[in-house]
Amino acid sequence: MQHYTDIILYKTHQHFIVVIFRFLAVFLPYALWVFILWKYLLSWSIALQWVLILLWAGCIFGWYYFFWIKSYFIISNEKIIVKVRNGLFSKFHMSIHYKNIRDTAFSKNNILHYALWYGTLFARSSAWAVGDLEARNIPHIEKVYKIINALHNFTDEERKNITNLEQVTQPLSFSKGENSSVDSKEEKTIQETLTEATQKEKQILLSIQWIKEVIEITDTDRRYIFENEEDKNHWVYETLRRQVVFAVTHDSTFRQPDEAIVMKAWEKVIFPVIEFHEIKRKKVSSSSPWMQVHEYLVPKFKNLWDYDATLLIWFDI
């Protein structure tokens, strides 16, 4: 049997702002008291005081910098790896294989996340795998998310043949200046194809008797859904990975769902993704949103009655 060794495709540390925040959290509360002590109780020269303060600050900063430089977030062609050094005699390692990933997501929750382009990556494992992976304060989080999703869509055999990141990023469309190898003409053709397919499926949905309105979910909507949907609705992570997500309204004549819409495992109730056979595309699924997301979607529709319900439908072209 051939031995298979990981090939590292992407390697980074947490965002450097983490080091700065940790340093300031320790240094600032005591700096004022030390300054007062030296100023009023000790007769040392000002120059000596500043030298000691700078040495003290350097030791604190160096302490956190050491742990930061020894911690990594790694994307290989087989798995995602998190290595955290959080003490002289303490470390944490975790990995999750792409074949065990059920869904992925990322979050940016404050103005610094948007200003400095970092956030938290989530990778949820399949039911038989060990556990979920959470990597915080990852730089260029949206780029990392796209790379991982692209690798997840390869088969195990295809991933074994990937030796560099360019083989993964070529099909992706990053922002300007960020690993985009698709020329403008080809990118326009792809975009037009996606638009045409989206409009085609939208017309199919509108032709269904019990569907009243159809809208396409934007990236802003996806972010809101991810941050506010109930965790028991497992489909919320899946919607972030699909190319097209529709929100539709339906009346009481809604057909019977293709599968059970509620499942219970031991004491936990979950709302799984279910098939939607009217759409003949790749990875088609649907689910009903929780109340908070339903109320968020309501103003987007023009003709929603009190007894109408909302449904999310997603797929790849």
C-alpha positions in Angstrom: 0.0 0.0 0.0 1.4 3.4 -1.0 2.3 5.7 1.9 0.5 9.1 1.7 2.1 12.1 3.3 0.4 15.5 3.6 1.5 18.3 1.3 1.2 21.7 2.9 -0.6 24.1 0.6 -1.2 27.1 2.9 0.2 28.0 6.2 -0.4 31.0 8.4 -0.5 32.3 12.0 -3.3 34.0 13.7 -3.7 37.7 12.8 -0.9 39.7 14.4 -3.5 41.9 16.1 -3.9 39.0 18.6 -0.3 39.5 19.9 -0.9 43.3 20.3 -4.2 42.8 22.2 -2.7 40.2 24.5 0.3 42.4 25.2 -1.8 45.5 25.9 -4.2 43.6 28.2 -1.3 42.7 30.5 1.0 45.8 30.1 -1.5 48.7 30.4 -3.2 47.8 33.7 0.1 47.7 35.6 2.1 50.4 33.7 0.3 53.3 35.4 0.9 51.9 38.9 4.5 51.2 38.2 5.0 54.7 36.8 3.5 56.2 40.0 5.6 54.0 42.2 8.8 55.1 40.5 7.8 58.7 40.4 6.8 59.2 44.0 8.4 56.5 46.0 11.7 55.8 44.2 14.4 58.4 43.3 15.6 56.7 40.2 16.5 58.9 37.2 13.8 59.3 34.5 16.1 57.7 31.9 16.6 54.6 34.1 12.8 54.4 34.7 12.1 54.4 30.9 14.8 51.8 30.3 13.2 49.5 32.9 9.7 50.1 31.5 10.9 49.3 27.9 12.7 46.2 29.1 9.6 45.1 31.0 7.4 45.8 28.0 9.8 43.9 25.7 9.7 40.8 28.0 5.9 40.8 28.0 5.6 41.3 24.2 8.3 38.7 23.6 6.4 36.2 25.7 3.2 36.4 23.6 5.1 36.7 20.4 6.9 33.4 21.1 3.6 31.6 21.5 2.1 33.3 18.5 5.0 32.4 16.2 4.8 28.7 17.4 1.1 28.4 16.6 -0.1 27.6 13.0 -3.2 27.2 10.9 -2.4 24.8 8.1 -4.2 23.7 5.0 -2.8 20.5 3.4 -4.1 18.4 0.6 -5.6 15.9 3.0 -6.8 17.9 6.0 -7.0 21.2 8.0 -4.7 21.4 10.9 -4.6 23.8 14.0 -1.5 23.9 16.1 -1.6 26.1 19.2 1.2 26.7 21.7 -0.4 28.3 24.7 2.2 27.7 27.4 5.8 26.5 28.0 4.4 23.1 28.8 1.0 23.3 27.0 0.0 22.8 23.4 -3.1 21.9 21.5 -3.2 20.1 18.1 -6.3 19.3 16.1 -7.1 18.3 12.5 -10.0 17.3 10.4 -9.9 15.4 7.1 -11.8 16.8 4.2 -13.6 13.4 3.8 -15.0 13.9 7.4 -16.2 17.5 6.9 -19.9 17.9 6.7 -20.0 21.7 6.2 -17.9 24.8 6.7 -18.5 28.4 7.6 -16.8 31.6 8.6 -17.8 34.6 10.7 -16.7 38.2 11.0 -18.4 39.8 14.0 -17.0 43.3 14.5 -15.6 46.3 12.7 -12.0 45.1 13.3 -12.7 41.8 11.5 -13.9 43.7 8.4 -11.2 46.4 8.6 -8.3 43.9 9.0 -9.8 41.0 7.0 -9.7 38.3 9.6 -12.3 36.1 11.4 -13.2 32.6 12.6 -13.4 29.5 10.5 -15.8 26.6 11.4 -15.5 23.1 10.0 -18.2 20.7 11.3 -17.5 17.0 11.2 -19.7 14.2 9.9 -21.7 12.2 12.4 -19.0 9.4 12.7 -16.0 11.7 12.9 -14.3 12.8 16.2 -15.3 16.4 16.5 -15.7 19.9 15.0 -12.8 22.3 14.3 -12.9 26.0 15.1 -9.9 28.3 14.2 -10.1 31.9 15.4 -8.5 35.1 14.2 -7.4 33.7 10.8 -6.1 36.3 8.4 -7.8 36.6 4.9 -10.6 34.5 6.3 -12.8 34.6 3.1 -9.9 33.5 0.9 -9.2 30.6 3.4 -12.8 29.7 3.3 -12.9 29.5 -0.5 -9.7 27.3 -0.6 -11.1 24.8 1.9 -14.5 24.6 0.1 -12.7 24.0 -3.2 -10.5 21.2 -1.6 -13.6 19.7 0.0 -15.2 19.4 -3.4 -12.4 17.3 -4.8 -12.4 13.5 -4.4 -9.8 11.9 -2.2 -7.8 10.7 -5.2 -7.9 14.1 -6.8 -6.6 15.7 -3.6 -3.7 13.3 -3.5 -2.5 14.7 -6.8 -2.6 18.4 -5.6 0.9 19.6 -5.0 0.5 23.4 -4.8 -2.1 26.0 -4.0 -2.3 27.2 -7.6 -4.1 24.0 -8.6 -6.8 24.9 -6.1 -7.1 28.6 -6.6 -7.2 28.7 -10.4 -11.0 27.8 -10.5 -11.8 30.3 -7.8 -12.7 33.9 -8.2 -10.9 36.0 -5.5 -11.0 39.7 -5.3 -8.6 41.8 -7.5 -5.0 41.0 -7.0 -5.7 37.9 -5.0 -4.7 34.7 -6.9 -7.2 35.2 -9.7 -6.0 33.5 -12.9 -9.2 33.7 -14.9 -9.1 36.5 -17.5 -11.9 39.0 -17.7 -13.5 37.5 -20.8 -13.7 34.0 -19.3 -14.9 35.3 -16.0 -17.7 37.3 -17.7 -18.8 34.1 -19.6 -18.9 32.1 -16.3 -20.9 34.9 -14.6 -23.4 35.1 -17.5 -23.8 31.3 -17.4 -24.5 31.4 -13.7 -27.0 34.3 -14.1 -28.8 32.5 -16.9 -29.0 29.3 -14.9 -30.3 31.1 -11.9 -33.0 32.9 -13.9 -34.0 29.6 -15.4 -34.5 27.8 -12.1 -36.3 30.9 -10.7 -38.9 30.6 -13.5 -39.3 26.9 -12.8 -40.0 27.7 -9.1 -42.5 30.3 -10.0 -44.3 27.9 -12.2 -45.0 25.6 -9.2 -48.6 26.1 -8.0 -48.0 26.5 -4.3 -44.9 28.8 -4.6 -45.9 32.5 -4.6 -42.6 34.5 -4.7 -39.0 33.8 -5.2 -36.0 36.0 -4.3 -32.2 35.3 -4.5 -30.3 35.4 -1.2 -27.3 37.8 -1.2 -24.0 37.4 0.6 -25.3 39.9 3.2 -28.4 37.7 3.8 -26.2 34.6 4.1 -24.1 36.2 6.8 -27.2 37.2 8.7 -28.7 33.7 8.4 -25.4 32.1 9.6 -25.2 34.4 12.6 -28.8 34.2 13.7 -30.2 30.8 12.7 -30.7 28.1 15.4 -27.9 25.7 15.6 -30.4 22.8 15.5 -31.0 23.8 11.9 -28.0 22.0 10.4 -28.7 23.3 6.9 -27.6 26.8 7.8 -23.9 25.8 7.2 -24.7 24.1 4.0 -26.3 27.2 2.5 -23.1 29.1 2.8 -21.4 26.6 0.4 -23.8 26.6 -2.5 -23.6 28.9 -5.5 -27.3 29.8 -5.5 -29.7 30.2 -2.6 -33.4 31.1 -3.1 -35.9 32.1 -0.5 -39.5 31.3 -1.5 -42.9 31.8 0.0 -45.6 29.1 -0.2 -49.2 28.7 0.9 -51.0 25.9 2.6 -51.2 23.8 -0.5 -47.5 23.0 -0.1 -46.8 19.4 -1.1 -45.6 16.8 1.3 -41.8 17.1 1.8 -39.5 14.5 0.2 -38.1 13.6 3.6 -38.8 14.0 7.3 -38.4 17.7 8.2 -37.7 17.0 12.0 -35.4 14.3 13.4 -34.7 13.3 17.0 -31.5 11.7 18.1 -31.6 10.8 21.8 -32.8 14.0 23.5 -31.8 16.4 20.7 -34.2 17.6 18.1 -32.7 18.7 14.8 -34.1 20.1 11.5 -32.1 18.4 8.7 -31.7 19.4 5.0 -34.2 17.7 2.7 -34.3 17.1 -1.0 -36.2 19.3 -3.4 -36.9 17.3 -6.5 -38.4 20.1 -8.7 -34.8 21.5 -9.2 -32.6 19.3 -11.4 -29.2 20.6 -10.3 -26.2 19.5 -8.2 -26.5 19.3 -4.5 -30.1 20.5 -4.3 -31.5 20.8 -0.8 -34.1 22.8 1.1 -35.3 23.6 4.6 -37.5 26.0 6.6 -35.9 28.8 8.5 -36.3 29.4 12.2 -38.6 32.3 13.3 -35.9 35.0 13.6 -34.6 34.3 10.1 -38.2 34.1 8.8 -39.0 37.5 10.2 -35.8 38.9 8.6 -36.9 37.6 5.2 -40.5 38.8 5.4 -39.9 42.5 4.4 -38.1 41.2 1.2 -41.4 39.8 -0.2 -44.1 41.9 -1.7 -47.1 39.6 -1.2 -46.7 37.6 2.0 -49.9 36.7 3.8 -50.2 35.9 7.5 -50.5 32.1 6.9 -47.8 31.9 4.2 -44.4 30.3 5.1 -40.9 30.7 3.9 -38.6 28.1 2.5 -34.9 28.2 1.5 -33.7 26.2 -1.5 -30.1 26.0 -2.5 -28.0 24.3 -5.2 -24.9 24.4 -7.4 -24.9 25.0 -11.2 
